[in-house]
């Protein structure tokens, strides 16, 4: 699939490109090409201010319906927005989890009261969200969550107890959506709830996890009798799995095109270095660069197929292969970057651990094939949901 753009779309391109060129200056100039996965530790406070700047220009939530505070942009215009945003080197979004995941989920599944309560803060860039899915025993197997939600009728609140892990930007967020078990006797995907919670409250503790890069952009989050208002469960108790799966559908949405433009920026940097240091004269390196370019184009065209589906979070079959494909591709790009850098790849700019952007990328992409469902889990999903093959048998060990 190849999108074509109308004259109105191209005028929209000029509008966003001009706005970015005008505003990525002064205090925001240093934010160019910073932030995003593997670089979330860079300029977090300044990037929060940038979120406010985007909101002032009405450049947050561009694909949301106008009645929910968005621009109501078409798919074509959303593609243009993400292309120009990345092309300008605009910084990684601090509000992307709220804008791309929490917000669309609330729009699709939430009550009118929840929409009124939570959507304006996301649009304004003032409310930042994180995702409470994975647990120590429930990473790729989300249905195995142990975090519990008990309703306290006297307080008229849900009481949440448990632990989440690998929670990106939890230390910077003021809200979290949490999947927890409302029925203590339930198993697997049954008996779950999907909760919208304040982060800054008694009973929630955030502990950073130090990464191989030496930084900490994800965390452990502990819930010890933390409270959630009775009206802040999305859907009914027991419907949390359906809501959670809908959210994962939005994760494979149009924002993937922005991710790909960031990948393009990384590939462009690798090509620039290969030309400067002579690595590009190596025919094997040239072929690997060509393969990376081809892989990125394939990724883009598959995304176009994905975007032709419904806007309710339901997953098209084309979306089932996306995570496996981009994660494997990106891991290979990190290896290519180090081979192009050569001996320089093994030298830090300064002590104690001052990594360059490409060095940090190489180390961080090792996690791409793990978080959000490991490559092995992704292959199972493709086999079972996409191809209709029998489920992998589970081994049950009985105590003697």
N, C-alpha and C positions, 0 to 999 in steps of 0.2 A: 504494500500500500504506500502511495506517495501523496502527501497532502499538497494541494495547490492553494495559493493565497490570493484573495481578491484584492482590489485596489484599497478597499477599506481596511483589510488586514495589513497591507503594507504601510498604510498611514498609521495604523496602530504600532507597527514596528518602529517607525520613525519617532513616534511619541515616547515610547518606553526607552528607546536608545538615547534620545536627547535628554530625557529626565535623568537617566543614570550618568550620562556624561557630565551633566551640570552638577549633580549632587555627590558623586564620588570624588569629591575634592575637599580641600581644607582638612578638617578633623577626621573625615572619613577616608582620605586618600590612603592612609596606612593599612586600611582594612582590605585592600584589593587582594584577591586570591588567598585570603586567609579564612580560617574557620572550616567547618565541615568535618566529616569523619576523619579521625586521625590528627586533626588540628583544632579540635573544639576548645582547647585551652587558650587559644590565641584571642586576646582582646575581648573577653566575654562582656564586660561592662560597656565597652564602646559599641559592640554589636547589638546590645540591647537598645542603645540610643538609636542605632541605625533602623531597628524595627519600628521605632516611633516615627522616624523620618519616612519610611516606606508608607506607614499608615497615613501620614499627613498628605502624601501624594496619591492616596487611594491605590497603592500597589501591594497591599496584602489581600490574600483570599480572592484573587482575581477571578477564579472559576466558580466561586460561590454564587448562589442566586442573589439578585439585587435586594430582595426582601430580607435577606439574612445579613446584609452589610457588604456583600461582595460586588464585583463589577459585572457578574453574569457573562463573562467572556466565553466565546465559543471555544471548542477544542483547538481550532486553528490559532486563535489568539493566545490561548494558554501555551501552546507550543512556542509561539513567537516570544512570549514573555520569558519563558525559561531559557530559550536560546540566547536572547539578548542579555539577560541577567548574567548568565555564565560568561558570555563573550566579553562583557564589560569588566569581568573580574570582580563582580560584587561579592561581598562576603557570605560565608555559610550562614544560613538562617538560624537564629536562636529560636524562632517560633514555628519551625517546620512541623513539629509533632502536633502542636495544636491546630495549625492550619491544614495540614495534610491528613491527619488521622482523627484526632479528637473531634474537631469541628464537623467534618463530613459525617462522622458516625452519629453525632448528636442531631444533625440535620435529618439524617435518614431514619434514626430509631428513637430519638429523644422526644420528650414531651414539649409542649409549647413553653411551659415554665422553665425547663432546662435550656431551651434555645434562648430565651430572653435573659436568663441568668449568666450563661457562659459564652455565647457567641460574640457579644460586643467586645469583651476584653481581648479575644483572639484577634478580631479585626483591628483593634486599636494598637496591637503589639504590646500590650501591657501585661497580659496573662500568658505565661509560658508553661507548657505541659510536658510531662514525662509519662512513660508507659510502664504500668505494673503488670507485666505478663509472666516473664520467666522466673523460676524458682530454682533452688539448688537441685531439687529432684524433678523439675518440670521445665526443661529448657525447650528443646525441640518438641517434647511431648507435652504440649500446653494443657491437654485434658487431665493431666496428673497433678494439677495444682492442689496444694494442701492449705493455703491461706483460707481462713474461715471468716464468715460474716454471720453474726448473730444479731437478730433484731431485738432491741430493748424497747418494749412498749412504753415503759414509764418515761424514758427519755425521748421516745419517738425518734430513735436513731439506730443506724446499723453500727455494730461494734466489730471492728476488723482486727484480727490477730494473725500474724504470719510473717513471712519474709519473701521479698522479691530480690532479684539479683540481675546484674548487667543492665541496670536502669540508666540509660544514657541521659545526661544533663539533669539528673535528679537534684543535684546540688545547686542548680540554677533555676529550678522550676518552682512555681507556687501552686500548681495543681497536678494531680496524677489520676489516670483512670486505671482501675484495679479489677482484675478478674479474681473472684473469691468464691468459695463454696458456701452456698446458703443452706444446703441440706447436708448435715454432717454424715449421713448414712449413704449419700450418693456416691457413685463411682464414675470415672471417665468424664465425658462431656455433659453428663446430666447433673442437675442440681447446682448450677453455677449462676452467679450474678455479676453484672458489670456496673461498677461504682465510680462516681465522680467525686473526688476528695480533695480537700485542702492539704497542701504539704506542710505548711507551717502551723502545726498544732501539737499539743502534748500527745505522746504516744507514737510519733513518727521520728525515727532516727535514720540519718543518711551517713553511710560510711564509704569513703572513696575506695576504689580498687585500682591499685597501681598497675599500669599496663607495661608491656615490654618496651614501649616508647619512653617510659619514665614519667608519663603524665597520667591523669585520671579523668576520663570523660564519662565513665560509667561507674556505678555504685551498687552497694547493697542497701536495701531499704527495709527497715524493720518496723512492723506494726504491732504495737502493744496497747490494746484497747483504744486504738484510734477510732475516731467517730466520723460517720458519714450521715448527712441528713436523710431522713426517710424518703424524701422526694428525689434523692440524687442517685437512685438506682435506675439504669436505663433499661426499659422494658420491665418485665416481671421477674421475681425470683425464679430461677430455673431456666431463664431465657438468655443467660449470659453467653453461652457458647455461640448462639446464632449472631449475637451482636459482635462478639470477638472475631468471628469469621468474616462478618461484613467489614469490619475495620481492616482486616488483612487484605481484603479486596481493594480498599482505597489506597493501601500501601503500594499496590501495583498500578496506581493510577498515573495521571499526567505528570506528577512530580518526578517520575522516573526519567522524563526527558531532561529535567534539570540535572539529575544525577549524571546522565550521559554527557552533558555539556561540561561538567566538571572533569569527567574522564577525558574528554577531548582536550581540555586545558593541560592535563597531566601528560597526555600523549604529545601535544605540541611542545611542551617543555623538554621531553625526552628527545624529540626530533631536533630541536634547537641545539641541545648539548651534543648529540651525535654529529651534527654538522661542524660544531666548533672544535671538538676534540679529536675528530678523525674517525670515530667509531663507525660512522656511517659508510666508510669505505669498505668495511667488512661485509661481504655479500650475505653472510648468515644473519648479521644484525639487520641489514636492509630487509631481508625476507621476513624477519620477526616483526619489524616495524610495519611492513605491509600487511602481515597477518593481523596485527593489532588494529590497524585501520579498517580492514575488512570486517573483523569481529564487531567493532563498534557500529558499523553501518548495519550489520545484521540485527544487532540489538535495537537499533532505532526503528527499523522496519517492523520488527516484531512488536514493539511498543505501539506502533500505529494500529496494528491488528487488535491489540489489547484494548485500545481506547475506543474501538468501534462498538463496545458492549454497553450494557446498561449502566446507569449512574447510581446504582443502589448498593455497591460494594460486592455484587456477585462476581465471581471469578470466571472469566473466559478460559477455555482450555489453553489458549496461547499464553496466558499469564502463569500457568503452572510451571513452565520451563524458565521463566525470567530470572528468578533468584539464583538457580543453579548456574545459568549461563553467565550472568554478569559477575557473580562472585568468582567463578573459575577464571573468567577473562581478566578480571582486575588483579587477581593473584599473579597471573602470568605477566601482567603489565609491570607489577612491582619487581619481578625478577628481571624483566627486560631493562628497567631503569637502572638497576645495579650493574648489569653487564655493560650498559652504555657508559656509565660513570667509571667503570674499571676500578683501579686502585683507589681512586678518590672516594668510592662508595664506603671504604673502610675507615675513613678519617673524619672525625667530628671537627666542626669549625672551632670549637673551644671546649674547655672542661666545664662541668664534669660530664655533660651528656647533651650537648647542644646539637641536635640533629637538624639536617637540612630538611626541606619539605619532602623531597623524594626519598630520603632515608627513612623518615617517619612514615611515609606512605608504604614503603616496602614492608616495614615491620607491622603496620596496622592491618594491611590487607590479608595477613594470615588469619585474622578473625572473620573476614568476609564469608569464608566457607563454613563458619561455625554459627554465628549469631543469626537470628531470624529463621532458624531451621538449618541444620547441617546439610552438607551435600548429600549425605546418605539418606537423610529424611526427605530431602527434596526429590530424590530419585524414587523413593517409595510413593510419594504423592503423585508423581507423574505416572507411575505404573498403575496405582490403584484408582485414582480419580480420573486421570486422563485416558488411560488405555483399558480400564475396566478389568485389570488382572486381579487375581485373588490376593487378599491381604496376607502379609507376612505372618507366619504362625508365631504365636507367643509361647515362650517356654515358661511353664509354671513349676516352681520348685516347692514341693510340700515338705514341711518340717516333719521329721520322724518322731 
